[in-house]
Amino acid sequence: MYQVLQASTSTFVSLRGCRYHLRQWGNATGEPLVLAHGWMDVAASWQFMVDAFSDSFLQSRRIIAFDWRGFGLTETPATDSYWFPDYLGDLDALLDTISPEQAIDLVGHSMGGNITMMYAGVRPARIRRLVNLEGFGMPATRPAQAPGRLGQWLDELRQLRQGEMALKPYADLDAVAARLTKTNPRLDVDKATWLARHWAQADASGQWRILGDAAHKIINPSLYRVEEALEIYKRISAQVLAVEASDDSLSQWWKGKYTLEEYHERLKSVPQVKVARIEDAGHMLHHDQPQALARLLEDFLTDPV
C-alpha cells in the first residue's frame, strides 16, 4: 500500500449547523493554504500532492483540506438536494473560523475549482492567490431549458425517494480500489488501495459504501448562467493560476457542447490569470502527476510578484 510521507491530523468544526471534517498538514502556525476537493471526492485525495511538497514549503504552511457537506467524514445534512450557494456559505464560514483576519491561498479541484472561483469574486479580499484545477464551469444555457431542467430535478427527487439513485456498494476494499483505477487508469494500485480506505467505509453487513450522499447526483434545478459567472470573475482581485491536464476533459464530457477554447475565452474576464498545463495527466491531475503539480503550486504561491 502507498506509504504516506506527511501524516495528517483530523479535526471537526461546526459550520452553519453542519459538522465538518478537516484534515491538516504542515506547520500549525504557518500561512494558511486551503484545499477544496471535487465532486464525489474527499479531503484525503490531496495526500499525494501534499507528500510531494518540499520540506521548506511544508514548514511554512498550515495546509487544510476539508470534506464538503455530504462527502467523506463531514456530516450529511437532512436534505434531498444540494445547492451551490451552500458551498459558498460553508467556505465563507470555514475561512472565518480558521483565518478571520488574514487573506488565504486557496486551491480547488473540479467542483471545488468552480466554487472557489465564484467565492474569490464574491469575497475578493479573503483570497491572496487562487489555484483552479480543472474547474471549468458548465456549458452555457438558454432560458428555454428552464422548464425541462426543473422537471428533471423533480423526476430525480422521486427517483431518490424510491431508492433508484442509491450508490453502488462494494464487496471489499479491493473492489473499491478497482473502481478507482477503472475511473482513472493512471492511478497506481497502491495509491488506489490507500485512497479507498478514505473514499469508502464498511457498513454493518461488511459491504463497502462510498462516503458520498446519493443526493449529490441530482441535477441542479437552476440554470448555469455564463453572464453571471463572468461578472463574478471580473471581481476576482487575487492572482489566479488555472491548471488543466493534457487530457481534454471537456471534450470527453461534453462532446462539443462546451470546449476548452470556450473556457479559455471565459478566463479572459479574470483580471490576473495564468494558464498552465500538466502533461500525461487526466482530470485527477493531483493523483496522476502530484510532483509536477506540487512544483507548479509552490512556484506560484511563493512568487513575490
SULBEL-V637417 format. One record per residue. N is the residue number from 1. PHI is phi in degrees with one decimal (none if undefined). OMEGA is omega in degrees with one decimal (NA if undefined). Layout:
{{N;PHI;OMEGA} {N;PHI;OMEGA}}
//
This chain:
{{1;none;179.2} {2;-56.7;179.3} {3;-98.2;-179.9} {4;-67.7;178.1} {5;-94.5;-179.6} {6;-121.5;-179.4} {7;-69.7;178.0} {8;-107.2;171.6} {9;-116.7;-179.4} {10;-108.8;173.3} {11;-137.8;178.0} {12;-127.8;176.4} {13;-134.0;177.3} {14;-93.7;179.2} {15;-125.0;177.5} {16;54.4;177.5} {17;79.3;-179.6} {18;-117.6;-179.5} {19;-80.9;-174.5} {20;-97.8;176.6} {21;-97.9;177.8} {22;-116.9;175.3} {23;-118.0;-172.4} {24;-128.6;176.6} {25;-133.2;170.9} {26;83.2;-174.7} {27;-94.3;-175.6} {28;-62.2;179.5} {29;-109.4;-177.4} {30;-80.5;178.0} {31;-65.5;-176.4} {32;-68.1;170.8} {33;-131.7;-175.0} {34;-106.9;-176.6} {35;-116.3;-177.6} {36;-114.3;-175.6} {37;-77.3;-177.9} {38;-95.9;-177.5} {39;-64.2;-179.7} {40;54.9;177.7} {41;-132.2;-177.6} {42;-143.2;-178.8} {43;-59.9;-178.2} {44;-62.6;-179.8} {45;-60.4;-179.7} {46;-82.7;-172.3} {47;-55.6;-175.8} {48;-65.3;177.3} {49;-69.4;178.8} {50;-61.0;178.3} {51;-62.0;-178.2} {52;-88.1;177.4} {53;-66.8;177.5} {54;-72.0;179.5} {55;-60.9;-178.3} {56;-64.3;178.6} {57;-66.9;-179.4} {58;-62.5;-179.4} {59;-69.8;-177.2} {60;-99.3;-171.3} {61;-126.6;166.3} {62;-100.5;-174.4} {63;-98.7;-175.3} {64;-126.8;171.1} {65;-113.4;-177.3} {66;-140.2;172.8} {67;-89.5;175.0} {68;-59.6;178.3} {69;-53.2;179.6} {70;79.7;176.3} {71;-129.8;174.7} {72;57.8;-177.5} {73;-96.0;174.4} {74;-74.5;-176.4} {75;-59.1;172.2} {76;-91.3;-177.7} {77;-69.8;178.8} {78;-78.9;-177.5} {79;-150.2;173.5} {80;-115.2;-179.9} {81;-159.9;-178.9} {82;-108.8;-173.5} {83;-115.6;-176.5} {84;-54.8;179.3} {85;-57.6;178.6} {86;-65.4;176.6} {87;-64.1;177.4} {88;-63.3;178.5} {89;-62.8;178.5} {90;-65.2;-180.0} {91;-63.9;178.9} {92;-62.1;179.1} {93;-66.3;178.8} {94;-63.2;-179.0} {95;-66.4;175.0} {96;-64.1;-179.2} {97;-79.8;-172.4} {98;-94.0;-177.1} {99;-152.7;-172.4} {100;-66.3;-175.8} {101;-107.7;-169.0} {102;-101.3;171.8} {103;-65.8;-173.1} {104;-120.3;169.9} {105;-93.2;-171.1} {106;-132.8;177.6} {107;-124.0;178.2} {108;-131.6;178.7} {109;-112.3;173.1} {110;56.9;176.3} {111;-54.9;177.5} {112;-63.0;176.0} {113;-66.7;177.1} {114;-62.1;-179.6} {115;-64.6;-175.8} {116;-69.0;175.7} {117;-63.4;178.4} {118;-64.7;-178.4} {119;-61.9;-178.0} {120;-64.1;177.0} {121;-84.4;-179.5} {122;-86.1;179.3} {123;-124.1;-173.4} {124;-59.0;-177.6} {125;-71.2;-176.5} {126;-85.0;-173.6} {127;-116.5;175.6} {128;-84.3;175.5} {129;-139.1;-174.4} {130;-128.6;174.6} {131;-117.3;-179.6} {132;-109.6;179.9} {133;-98.6;175.8} {134;55.0;172.1} {135;-96.0;-167.4} {136;-82.6;-167.5} {137;78.3;-175.2} {138;-123.5;176.0} {139;-59.8;176.4} {140;-62.5;178.9} {141;-122.6;177.8} {142;-123.7;179.4} {143;-53.5;-178.5} {144;-64.4;179.6} {145;-80.8;-173.1} {146;-59.5;-179.4} {147;-60.0;-179.8} {148;-65.2;179.6} {149;-64.4;178.3} {150;-64.5;177.4} {151;-64.5;177.3} {152;-62.7;178.3} {153;-60.2;178.9} {154;-62.9;178.2} {155;-61.4;-177.5} {156;-72.3;172.9} {157;-61.1;177.9} {158;-64.0;178.8} {159;-60.2;177.8} {160;-64.5;179.2} {161;-60.7;-177.3} {162;-87.1;176.9} {163;80.0;-175.4} {164;-82.5;-178.5} {165;-112.4;-178.9} {166;-60.2;178.3} {167;-75.8;-176.7} {168;-65.6;173.9} {169;-82.8;-179.4} {170;-125.8;-172.8} {171;-66.6;-176.9} {172;-158.1;-176.8} {173;-64.1;179.3} {174;-62.3;178.9} {175;-68.6;175.9} {176;-65.2;178.6} {177;-61.6;178.3} {178;-64.1;176.3} {179;-63.1;179.8} {180;-67.0;-179.5} {181;-74.4;175.6} {182;-67.3;178.6} {183;-67.1;-179.3} {184;-130.9;-178.1} {185;-60.8;178.5} {186;-76.6;-176.9} {187;-74.3;179.5} {188;-62.6;-178.1} {189;-61.5;-179.4} {190;-64.8;176.9} {191;-69.2;180.0} {192;-62.3;-179.7} {193;-66.0;177.9} {194;-65.9;-176.8} {195;-66.2;-178.1} {196;-58.3;-179.8} {197;-68.6;179.5} {198;-102.5;-176.7} {199;-88.1;-178.8} {200;-142.9;-176.8} {201;-149.4;179.7} {202;-75.6;176.2} {203;-92.5;-175.6} {204;-63.2;-179.6} {205;-88.2;-179.6} {206;93.7;176.0} {207;-80.4;-179.2} {208;-96.3;-177.3} {209;-123.0;179.6} {210;-61.4;180.0} {211;-83.6;178.7} {212;-153.5;-179.9} {213;-74.4;-180.0} {214;-59.2;-179.9} {215;-64.8;175.5} {216;-64.2;-178.5} {217;-77.6;-175.9} {218;-74.1;-178.5} {219;-62.7;174.6} {220;-71.7;-178.2} {221;-71.7;-179.6} {222;-92.1;177.9} {223;-71.8;174.4} {224;-82.6;-176.3} {225;-106.0;-176.5} {226;-58.6;-177.6} {227;-60.1;178.3} {228;-68.1;179.3} {229;-60.4;-178.0} {230;-67.8;175.5} {231;-63.7;176.9} {232;-70.9;177.8} {233;-55.9;-177.0} {234;-61.6;-175.1} {235;-97.4;176.0} {236;-73.9;179.5} {237;-97.4;179.7} {238;-71.5;167.0} {239;-69.8;-175.4} {240;-119.5;170.6} {241;-111.8;178.9} {242;-99.5;-174.9} {243;-108.0;176.7} {244;-128.3;-179.7} {245;-88.5;179.9} {246;-65.2;171.3} {247;-71.0;-177.4} {248;-84.2;-176.7} {249;-61.4;-177.0} {250;-62.0;177.9} {251;-63.5;-179.6} {252;-68.7;-175.4} {253;-80.9;-165.6} {254;-106.9;173.2} {255;50.2;177.4} {256;92.2;179.8} {257;-73.9;177.8} {258;-153.5;-171.5} {259;-120.1;177.1} {260;-62.8;177.8} {261;-63.4;177.5} {262;-65.5;177.5} {263;-60.8;179.0} {264;-61.5;177.4} {265;-64.8;178.2} {266;-63.5;-178.7} {267;-63.1;177.9} {268;-64.2;177.2} {269;-77.1;180.0} {270;-79.8;-174.2} {271;-59.3;-177.6} {272;-130.0;-176.6} {273;-140.5;171.2} {274;-119.2;177.3} {275;-110.1;179.0} {276;-128.9;-176.5} {277;-132.6;175.7} {278;-103.1;-178.3} {279;-78.7;178.8} {280;51.5;-178.0} {281;-146.0;172.9} {282;-108.2;-174.2} {283;-58.0;178.8} {284;-87.2;-172.9} {285;-65.4;176.5} {286;-74.6;171.1} {287;-93.7;-172.4} {288;-73.9;-176.3} {289;-137.5;-175.9} {290;-63.8;-179.9} {291;-67.0;-180.0} {292;-62.7;179.9} {293;-67.7;179.3} {294;-60.9;178.7} {295;-63.7;-179.3} {296;-62.0;-179.6} {297;-67.2;179.7} {298;-59.7;-179.3} {299;-61.0;-177.3} {300;-69.5;-174.1} {301;-76.6;-179.4} {302;-102.8;178.8} {303;-64.7;-177.7} {304;-70.8;-177.3} {305;-71.3;NA}}
//
